[in-house]
Amino acid sequence: MLEAVAATQTTAGAAVGEPVADAERQYRALTESCALLDRSERGKLALTGPQAAEFLNGQVTNDVLALAPGEGCYAAFLTHKGKMLGDLRVLVVAGPEGDREQAAGELLLDTERCCLQALFDTIRRFKVGYDVELHKRTLQCSLLSLAGPGTRELLAGIDGVSDLPAREHDHLAALIAGAPVRLIATALPSGVDVLTDASVQDAVVAALVRAGAQPASDEVAEIVRVECGRPRYGVDLDDGVIPQEAGINARAVSFTKGCYVGQETVARLHYKGKPNRHLRGLRLSEAVPAGSELFLGERPVGLLTSSVLSPVHGPIGLALLRREAEPGMSVEIGDRRASATVVELPFSA
């Protein structure tokens, strides 16, 4: 199956004439060495102005005001009822020295492409009265992802890279192939994202491939994502989900910051309630398509949102399940020909 997945794939490597490796090799690169993925389709915005951080802090779930230049965080933006409109990464970049207009720096935001319009509309609607400017960066910037245990060693051997960001979401400026880039630490195994201008993407990709990065497809990267138990907005999450149901409170929500849109629901559920659903892993009896309904006895308890065939774990998936479908239990799938065992995340051998 892995070979079939990658048979017609083209990724970042195709732009410089490098063939995409077969899927088995891609998976090994992601889990044993260093793989390269093109994530440039993600939505990208920037906020500038002296009140940019103050404004965004009132719109998202995490504490933007606590960030210093070179730091970042993961957050969600919500409806007033605490339902997710999307998730995003926030990076604080220092402004040029001596530039009064940019003295407060800028905030770089990136999000799933399906969330971009909602995030753009939210910022444009609520920034009235704040000294904030909103800038589109989706087409102007490229985002490349390096992932795998050999990522940092590979980057350390490239001229122009003198240091690497340590913690997830930390970031710093560097040069690759003489082009300015921003290196961002990620959670996907020993990962580092490379943010750069779209005009120099080909040169940066070529340098990374020469250094040993192996181009990989999104489909194979999805296998690793599911193994790690990381939900994806637009796939596993939608506008009916509260952060605690998605299992992202620890990463995305601050309970000590000031007010933000949707805070009351999120705080009440955290301190006094129990979510009706939880993000769970499923060990499937056979490969079944995402979107299949899941049953505990005769009762529907959720939908299979992600379904992949892992070389290590076999057929596995993710689902938001009602809380009565606890780890260790068996659920039936679709027409009841297949079943699955509910497990805690991430998947373990």
Secondary structure, DSSP 4 states (H G I P E B T S, - for coil): -HHHHHTT---GGGGGTPPPPPHHHHHHHHHHS-EEEE-TTSEEEEEESTTHHHHHHTTBSS-STTPPTT-EEEEEEE-TTS-EEEEEEEEEEPPPTT-STTTT-EEEEEE-GGGHHHHHHHHHHH-TTSS-EEEE-TTTEEEEEEESTTHHHHHHTSTT------STT-EEEEEETTEEEEEEE-SSTT-EEEEEEGGGHHHHHHHHHHHT-EE--HHHHHHHHHHHT---BTTTB-TT--HHHHT-HHHH--SSS---TTHHHHHHHHHH---SEEEEEEEESS---TT-EEEETTEEEEEEEEEEEETTTEEEEEEEEETTS-TT-EEEETTTTEEEEEE-SS---
